[in-house]
Amino acid sequence: MTPESRESAVRVLYERLESDAKEIISRYPKPRSALLPLLHLVQSEEGYVSDAGQQFCAEMLGITKAQVVAVSTFYTMYKRAPAGEYHVGVCINTLCAVMGGDQIWEELTEHTGVGHEGTTPDGKVSLERLECNAACDFAPVMMVNWEFFDNMTPESSKQLVDDLRAGKEVVPPRGPDKLCTFKQASRVLAGFPDGLAGEGPTAAGPSLEGLKLAREHGWTAPSPDREGEFES
Amino acid sequence: MTQLTPVLTENWDRPDAFTLSGYGDYSAARTALGTDPDRLIQTVKDSGLRGRGGAGFPTGLKWGFIPQGDGKAHYLVVNADESEPGTCKDIPLMMANPHVLIEGVLITAYAIRANHAFIYVRGEVLHVIRRLQAAVREAYEAGYLGSNIFGTGFDLELVVHSGAGAYICGEETALLDSLEGYRGQPRLKPPFPAVAGLYACPTVINNVESIASVPSIVANGAGWFAGMGTEKSKGFGIFSLSGHVTNPGQFEAPLGITLRELLDMAGGMRGGKRLKFWTPGGSSTPIFTEEHLDVPLDFESVGAAGSMLGTRALQIFDETTCVLRAVLRWTEFYAHESCGKCTPCREGTYWLKQILRRLEKGQGTEEDISTITDLADNILGRSFCALGDGAASPIHSSVKYFRDEYLKHFELGHCPFDPAASTLWGAGK
């Protein structure tokens, strides 16, 4: 990219993102705290952290681009090349791997022909080997644009990716009624709600296992031993 | 037999639990804001609540370290960067019951005299972030956040801040650097965050579950909380069972419950298979075996038995699982997540990974076992932060309990296990 074309790309980002960026910066006592959300914001526009996007962040915060790059390269959620419209992660940390994540990864990469951080030629799906995503009781776990897909199998994972590539509607079991795109997800991460928080269950499956058992047995926490401790 | 004590999980089966109308009217916070802040700190001290993020530091004591009347801004930061392998309690808690966290934030911020609070949530959980954002907005609209809360003159701003994928940011000082817009690398302590934390100001950093426990303590009394659990590990906590159990899931119980009791509640080992090894509190806590089924899961007992209670992330592996494979994968994780700041962790995890790979393939030697324990010895206690110590845990504990299995691999020249048997759909089912 020539300096001129990068400059014009930065100017385009100003037109599209400057007011959002200012809003993000205003949330924090010190501007530099806005850098992580600003990088999510750049991804919501570009699908990755582009060179121009990093320049834009640097200018918004009054720091150098090198300082921005030092940060963006540290965190795995910032992509160095455009992610797919649907970014698909397979947890390969120990518990999910043992429960089948390794086999899912093997079959899914074979099926799609792309590997870690690779994107299908149609730009629809990118794949990532994920570390623990905090849903071990639903293992093996996959994520699509950071929504949970639980108790996956090699078959269900291939079906999921085929459906995404075919543009079929895919519903995350513990998320909104419809998957949003990688760019849309990035905008929520930047702190701009999409109004979908009310969709999906409160909790599901294993999350409720203990509560279900407590209800069956009539188990509760003890009653308060005294009241009005703070009323004087 | 120990019974479950749902408090934080109590409303998870209500379809509207994540909304303000489904949650309640923040009555505990209302009570708290009418009380002397120091009395709140004392109450939390009296309750015996200890940090639920793994370390178990007394929460009230931590609050008490914040210097008062120092003229500086104080900050409260909630560590919602739940990423320790096996740990999966805070994510469903924030998904189902975000208001209990926000109410806890309000009470805690008031107690430590902070007017600005942050929830640093890992970025890879989109719907949880939506729920937090929506709950914070509802709390602002109801006047539970913002200016002059409940007419008391107390002001609080709360920002939901999404991380961007880095396990190390769960380490409290790395989290602060990340929240300040830098690479998430741990800071040298002292100074501790209570003195120089966010923006070099006094800062309390607490785990989600710790803060979420506060409203119930205020509402029901310190004695109520302390009446649960054991002598030094008081109260309740969420125990997360995953892996080769019939019904994995979240079980909220008094500290001191045993895995034998929890396994029984979870329908036992799946397919009646034999328990081989398990983590009491995530991958950074040394593994246990069948012989530890009756260890009370409290800070002292688990420590005395050679591990740590950690985050009560009970990852259960049955006899079909290769312990070398498990340890290799955890080691690859630590190598991947090492921030690179200190040499023992950065270099040590890299070499552990190389050696474990050949051991798992059956291409190692007995000397390799000494090499990995030597390496782990040189990481443990010599690293900048607990990530390095965590990386040593699976190495030391697996060699301690399963040395024969290491030997078997290179005697045979290959791994003796069939990974297909361990899967969700596998023969071991």
Interface residues (C-beta under 8 A of the other chain):
Chain A: R27 Y28 P29 K30 R32 S33 A34 L35 L36 P37 L39 H40 L61 A70 V71 F74 Y75 T76 M77 Y78 G89 I92 N93 T94 L95 A97 V98 M99 G100 D102 Q103 L130 E131 C132 N133 A134 A135 C136 D137 F138 A139 P140 M143 N145 W146 E147 F148 N151 T153 P172 R174 G175 P176 A185 V188 L189 A190 G191 P193 D194 L196 A197 G198 G200 P201 T202 A203 G205 P206 S207 L208 E209 G210 L211 K212 L213 A214 R215 H217 W219 T220 A221 P222 P224 D225 R226 E227 E229 F230 E231
Chain B: Q3 L4 T5 P6 V7 T9 E10 N11 W12 D13 R14 P15 D16 A17 F18 T19 T31 A32 G34 T35 R39 T43 A73 E82 S83 E84 P85 G86 T87 C88 D90 I91 P92 M95 A96 H116 R122 G123 E124 V125 L126 H127 I129 R130 R131 Q133 A134 R137 V159 V160 H161 S162 G163 A164 G165 A166 Y167 S178 L179 E180 G181 Y182 R183 G184 Y199 S216 V218 A219 N220 G221 A222 G223 W224 G227 M228 F236 F239 S240 L241 S242 G243 N247 P248 G249 Q250 F251 E252 A253 M265 A266 S283 A313 Q315 F317 T321 R325 A326 R329 W330 F333 H336 E337 C339 P419 A420 S422 T423 L424 W425 G426
